[in-house]
Amino acid sequence: MLRVIVLGSAAGGGLPQWNCACDQCRAARAGGMAANGQMSLAVSADDGLNWFLINASPDLRQQIIASSALAPRPGRLRDSPIAGVILTNAEVDAIAGLLTLREGAAFSILAHPKVLSTLAQNSIFDVLDPARVPRVALTLDQPFFPVLPDGAPSGLRLDAFDVPGKVALYLEGGAGAATQPGDTIGLNLTDLHSGARACIIAGSAAITPALEAQISGADLLFFDGTLWSDDEMIRAGLSQKTGQRMGHLSMSGPDGVIARLAHLDIGRRVFVHINNSNPVHDPASAERRQAEAAGWCVPAANMEFTT
């Protein structure tokens, strides 16, 4: 059985964002809407004995505390069931939480070589001793079988693949939003015992035939739901950037995620990386009703999915 816990499903800044007074953030502060941390998932193929995190959000410490599945196991003074962290990009929202895990526990960091190079160029990540926290490079389109800290099999197969996206904002420099293979990756995680598969795409700027092929047949799909509409942040007065400029598709519209993936054979469909400006956060909104009517779930923090 494959288990996936949504530790957080919001985009950068979380809900509420510390400096934002948009409708959703004000409602979350007032208690009229559930708060939600930045996107991280936890995946297990051994009935919750060991977990692999998908991205390490800046909210990771609180997310771990809020999830009983990630607490130290009984009878052990210093312990964690976290066996590894799989990174899908080098955005601050995906890597900053690694610094929370600096207390001497053994686990692995799995990522594309470009992301590992970014970590290597910033000495603050050396607080994670490579002798206890090895950094493992993933090769796109090649199966990889993660192991536990003691070298035992995890029960998972990991297939990483390239996703249309963009380089991390702080790495753009003179290149603008240009992207190269490895800047944004998707993951297929398969339970080797049951064959159940979860496809995870935390950010996507386009849906291509190749991406559809990676998604099709997944038992669980976790897909980028940053914005409801491409000009959402402009209309809200929050930014001058469109979703496309930020490297994200919209949920709605003829070219949006809901419409573009409607024909695919997928089990459960779950939106993650949802920006605070997105009205789908509100359970009473027309946008939430439309997403749910199309078969999509907008998850609360700590919601678990099994297959």
FENTAKA-V821412 format. One record per residue. PSI is psi in whole degrees, 0 to 359 (NA if undefined). OMEGA is omega in whole degrees, -180 to 180 (NA if undefined). D_FIRST is the distance of its C-alpha to the first C-alpha in Angstrom with 2 decimals. Layout:
# FENTAKA-V821412
psi: [PSI:PSI]
omega: [OMEGA:OMEGA]
d_first: [D_FIRST:D_FIRST]
This chain:
# FENTAKA-V821412
psi: [133:127:134:123:129:99:325:148:8:161:190:132:338:187:111:151:142:330:23:139:34:172:316:318:320:321:321:321:325:356:6:356:143:132:158:134:175:155:121:146:160:132:135:141:9:42:36:9:323:147:145:127:142:105:152:91:160:340:11:321:310:326:320:317:324:348:112:333:337:9:157:142:150:141:7:129:309:119:155:140:3:113:341:164:123:122:133:350:181:15:150:322:344:339:341:328:346:327:338:333:31:13:21:2:151:126:172:152:121:126:166:149:327:320:319:325:322:316:319:331:352:108:345:332:353:351:340:100:117:339:332:337:79:149:120:124:134:138:128:141:25:128:143:141:96:147:163:167:333:5:356:154:145:343:5:146:134:125:114:142:155:144:137:128:219:161:154:144:315:352:1:309:224:358:354:221:14:144:153:158:132:344:320:126:155:167:135:120:121:132:116:339:311:338:358:143:134:129:129:119:97:341:137:133:351:158:112:165:323:321:320:320:325:325:320:134:358:141:328:134:125:113:148:120:40:304:153:318:154:323:20:313:330:312:328:354:20:338:164:8:140:168:319:320:330:356:30:139:165:157:316:175:166:335:11:173:315:313:318:334:3:329:352:150:101:144:255:139:126:128:139:172:55:120:153:338:348:118:348:343:329:115:338:0:155:326:319:316:321:317:315:324:333:2:13:144:137:102:147:160:137:13:139:141:139:150:NA]
omega: [177:178:178:176:174:-179:175:-178:179:177:-176:-178:179:178:1:173:-170:-175:-174:178:175:-175:-177:-179:178:180:179:178:-177:180:180:179:-178:173:-178:179:-178:-167:166:176:172:-175:178:174:-180:177:173:176:-180:-176:171:178:171:-175:-178:-174:175:180:-167:-179:-179:178:178:179:-177:-177:180:-180:-177:178:174:-177:-175:175:-179:-176:175:-172:172:175:179:-176:-178:176:179:-176:180:177:-178:177:177:-178:-178:-173:-174:-179:176:-178:175:-172:-172:-171:172:178:178:174:-180:172:-178:-177:174:180:179:179:178:177:177:177:-177:-178:179:-171:179:180:175:174:173:-175:-179:178:179:-178:-179:177:-171:-178:176:176:-179:176:175:-180:179:-177:-178:177:177:-178:179:179:180:178:179:-174:-178:165:-179:175:180:-179:-178:179:174:-178:179:177:178:-174:-176:178:-175:-180:-180:-176:-177:-177:-179:-177:176:178:180:177:177:179:171:-176:164:-180:-174:174:-175:180:-175:-176:179:-175:172:176:-174:179:-173:178:179:179:-179:173:-178:175:179:179:177:-180:178:-175:-170:178:180:175:177:175:173:-170:179:178:-171:-175:172:179:-170:-177:-174:-176:177:-179:180:-179:-175:-175:174:-178:171:175:180:178:179:178:-178:171:172:174:-169:176:-177:178:-179:-175:-176:-178:-173:-179:-174:-175:-175:176:-177:175:179:-179:-173:175:174:-179:-175:-176:-179:179:-173:-178:-180:175:-175:-179:-178:-175:175:-180:178:180:180:180:-178:178:179:176:-179:176:172:-166:169:176:178:175:-178:176:178:176:NA]
d_first: [0.00:3.79:6.42:9.98:13.12:16.40:18.85:21.65:22.27:26.04:28.03:30.61:32.45:29.83:30.88:33.59:34.92:37.48:40.45:39.62:41.14:39.69:38.92:35.24:35.99:38.82:36.70:33.97:36.75:38.28:35.12:35.14:31.91:28.86:29.13:26.38:26.06:25.83:22.69:20.05:16.25:13.88:10.59:8.31:5.98:7.35:6.80:9.69:12.12:12.87:12.93:14.54:16.82:17.79:21.54:23.51:25.46:28.78:27.24:24.65:26.35:26.35:22.80:21.66:23.98:22.66:19.01:18.67:15.34:17.58:20.41:21.77:20.20:22.54:25.50:25.65:28.54:27.42:23.71:20.85:17.11:17.67:17.47:18.68:19.87:19.62:22.66:23.19:26.94:29.76:30.54:31.48:28.72:26.12:27.76:29.92:27.24:27.14:30.37:28.68:26.78:30.10:30.27:29.75:26.02:24.64:22.16:22.41:23.42:22.24:24.35:26.76:30.10:31.90:29.87:30.25:33.97:34.19:32.79:35.22:38.14:37.66:38.47:36.93:33.50:35.05:34.42:31.03:32.38:31.18:31.43:28.53:26.92:27.12:27.11:25.32:26.42:24.13:25.73:25.21:23.89:23.02:19.57:18.91:16.62:16.57:17.32:17.45:20.97:21.85:21.05:18.02:15.23:12.54:9.97:10.62:13.20:15.40:17.97:20.63:23.19:26.37:26.69:30.11:30.96:33.50:34.33:33.84:36.74:38.36:38.38:40.01:43.58:45.84:43.07:42.24:38.92:38.88:35.56:34.73:31.64:29.33:30.56:27.49:24.30:21.09:17.69:15.08:11.91:9.78:6.78:9.28:7.64:6.10:8.50:7.08:9.76:11.19:14.97:16.94:20.72:22.41:25.87:27.49:31.16:30.88:28.76:29.77:28.99:27.19:24.97:24.32:23.25:20.65:19.25:19.57:16.61:14.07:11.38:12.22:15.65:17.17:20.85:24.13:25.96:28.84:31.67:32.37:35.50:36.88:39.97:38.32:39.28:42.76:43.45:42.25:44.61:41.90:42.24:44.05:40.98:39.19:35.46:36.18:38.28:35.41:33.08:31.08:30.91:31.57:29.35:32.26:34.95:35.20:33.94:31.28:27.52:27.21:29.76:28.89:25.22:25.88:26.15:22.89:20.00:17.28:14.62:15.00:17.78:18.24:21.41:21.67:24.76:26.96:30.55:32.50:34.96:32.47:33.33:29.82:29.11:31.33:29.58:33.03:33.85:34.49:32.29:29.23:30.03:30.40:27.07:25.21:27.27:26.10:22.42:21.75:20.37:22.33:20.12:21.61:21.13:18.19:16.36:12.55:10.35:6.81:5.75]
